[in-house]
Amino acid sequence: MEPFELTNKTREGTQLTVEQLMTSQQLSDCISLSKSAIYRRMDARDKLYDPSFPRPIKLGATTGRWIASEVNDWIMNTIKAQRQQKF
């Protein structure tokens, strides 16, 4: 899944950006990690914890969605960090 943005013009001509939201299944498909691995990256008590991993926004008591642009930023930052490591 490729993230995208929708833009709408208001009467005043100002553009509004609407963020794409991702379900846990879409996130899992996008970054090739299982849902449990995703949640482990958000758990500070877990050895896979990653404080830079994007957090979902809550849309209800049991509904969370990830902002696609934040996921994309995390992917790009992860790639940059790994490319800068010296082996």
N, C-alpha and C positions, 0 to 999 in steps of 0.2 A: 504494500500500500504506500503510495506516495502522498505526503502531506500537501495540502493546498490551502489557499486562502480565498475567501469570497469577499468581494468589495461591493458596496452599495453606495449610491450617491443620495444624499439627503436633498431636500428642497433648497437648502442654502449652498449646495455644491460641495459640501464636505464629504470626504470619503470615510466610511466606517469599515474597519477590518473585522471580519468574523472569523474567529479561530476554529479550526477543525478539532473536534474532540474524538478521542479514541477509546474504545472499550478495552478491557484487559485482553480479550482475544485478539483484537486488532494490534495491540501493542506487542503481544506475544509473537504474532506473525511477522510484524515489522522488524523486531530485533532478534528474532530466532532464539528466544529464551522461553522456557515454560512459565506458566503463571506462578508456580511456586518459587521459581528462581527470581522472578520479578519482585515478589513480596519479600523474599529473603534480602534483596538489595536495599529494601526500605526499612528493615528491622535492625536497629542499632545493636541488638544483642547477638546478631548472626555474624559468622565469619565472612560471609559474602557482602556484608553491609557496604554500601557506597553512598556517602553523604551527598554526592553530586547527582545521584539518580533522581529524575523528575518525580514529583509527588502528584497524585491525582487530586482533582478538585471534587468536592462532594456536591452532588446534585440532589441528594436525598439521604435518608437514613442509611440506606444500603447501596446507593448508587454512586460510583466514582468514575471519573473519566480523566484521561491524560490529555494535555494540550499538545497537539502534534508538533508545534514549533519548538516547544521545550524538549520534546523527545529528540527531534532533529538536532537541536543544539547539543544535547548530551552525546549523541552519536558522533557529531563532528569533533567535539572536545575530547572524546575518548580516542578517536583516530589520531588527532594531533598529539595527544600525550604519548601514545604508543610510538608514533613516528619519531618523537624527540628522544625516546629512551635509547641509551647506548647499550648494545648487547655485548 
